[in-house]
Amino acid sequence: MKELFPAKQVLGFAFSILLTVVALAVIFLDMSFQMGMLILLVTAFVQAGVQLIVFMHAGETEDRPAIYTNIYYGVIIAIVTVLGTLLTMVWDM
């Protein structure tokens, strides 16, 4: 019976709900803008990681290193794109 119960998915779902409650607490509590944005960014990235690992089964196949390499590459490209946009449009560099 233990192998029929999806414990990993249930725990991932509970953790996702907890992260959503933390994000909603930013809205309902009177926080400063900087603190609220920091909490929202951290919860968003953790939530994305939980979704990739638990629900999209990113690490359960034989080509796990290739999948994680592609994820890291995508994150690096996103960071470079955001920082490049900030450099040119906001900071005039």
C-alpha positions as MATLAB code, in Angstrom:
seq = 'MKELFPAKQVLGFAFSILLTVVALAVIFLDMSFQMGMLILLVTAFVQAGVQLIVFMHAGETEDRPAIYTNIYYGVIIAIVTVLGTLLTMVWDM';
ca = [
       0.000    0.000    0.000;
       2.909    2.324    0.699;
       4.050    2.251   -2.934;
       0.546    3.223   -4.100;
       0.388    6.427   -2.028;
       2.107    9.369   -3.776;
       3.785   10.778   -0.663;
       6.285   12.877   -2.618;
       3.525   14.575   -4.601;
       1.370   15.182   -1.524;
       4.296   16.751    0.355;
       5.149   18.844   -2.712;
       1.549   20.021   -2.921;
       1.487   20.909    0.788;
       4.768   22.817    0.420;
       3.345   24.665   -2.603;
       0.301   25.661   -0.567;
       2.579   26.857    2.245;
       4.597   28.979   -0.203;
       1.364   30.440   -1.563;
       0.239   31.358    1.953;
       3.602   33.060    2.583;
       3.194   35.031   -0.645;
      -0.332   36.035    0.342;
       0.931   37.138    3.752;
       3.032   39.745    1.951;
      -0.180   41.241    0.592;
      -2.122   41.151    3.847;
       0.672   42.275    6.179;
       1.928   45.821    6.002;
       5.496   45.247    4.822;
       7.941   47.569    3.197;
       8.215   47.349   -0.576;
      11.751   45.937   -0.491;
      10.938   43.230    2.051;
       7.761   42.241    0.214;
       9.560   41.960   -3.120;
      12.364   39.925   -1.576;
       9.910   37.456   -0.038;
       7.915   37.214   -3.269;
      11.037   36.569   -5.361;
      12.341   33.897   -3.003;
       8.985   32.115   -2.794;
       8.572   32.291   -6.590;
      11.938   30.657   -7.282;
      11.421   27.994   -4.615;
       7.944   27.326   -6.011;
       9.378   26.927   -9.515;
      11.948   24.468   -8.188;
       9.291   22.432   -6.395;
       7.187   22.327   -9.572;
      10.138   21.176  -11.700;
      11.423   18.517   -9.350;
       8.253   17.107   -7.816;
       5.509   17.512  -10.403;
       7.428   17.511  -13.691;
       9.665   14.617  -12.566;
      12.846   16.344  -13.731;
      15.186   14.019  -11.867;
      13.513   10.657  -12.405;
      14.837    9.683  -15.825;
      18.167    8.407  -17.085;
      19.044   11.708  -18.748;
      18.862   13.657  -15.494;
      22.216   15.455  -15.985;
      21.113   16.746  -19.385;
      17.806   17.984  -17.980;
      19.469   19.815  -15.091;
      22.096   21.264  -17.451;
      19.306   22.653  -19.638;
      17.563   24.116  -16.590;
      20.778   25.796  -15.419;
      21.398   27.119  -18.922;
      17.872   28.551  -19.069;
      18.293   30.241  -15.695;
      21.611   31.775  -16.771;
      20.082   33.065  -20.026;
      17.146   34.562  -18.089;
      19.472   36.293  -15.601;
      21.663   37.693  -18.387;
      18.581   38.927  -20.251;
      17.107   40.640  -17.191;
      20.413   42.202  -16.146;
      21.137   43.327  -19.718;
      17.716   44.924  -19.936;
      18.240   46.705  -16.619;
      21.686   47.892  -17.679;
      20.469   49.398  -20.936;
      16.998   50.667  -20.127;
      17.132   51.625  -16.471;
      20.746   52.328  -15.596;
      21.741   53.894  -18.991;
      24.933   51.893  -19.436;
];
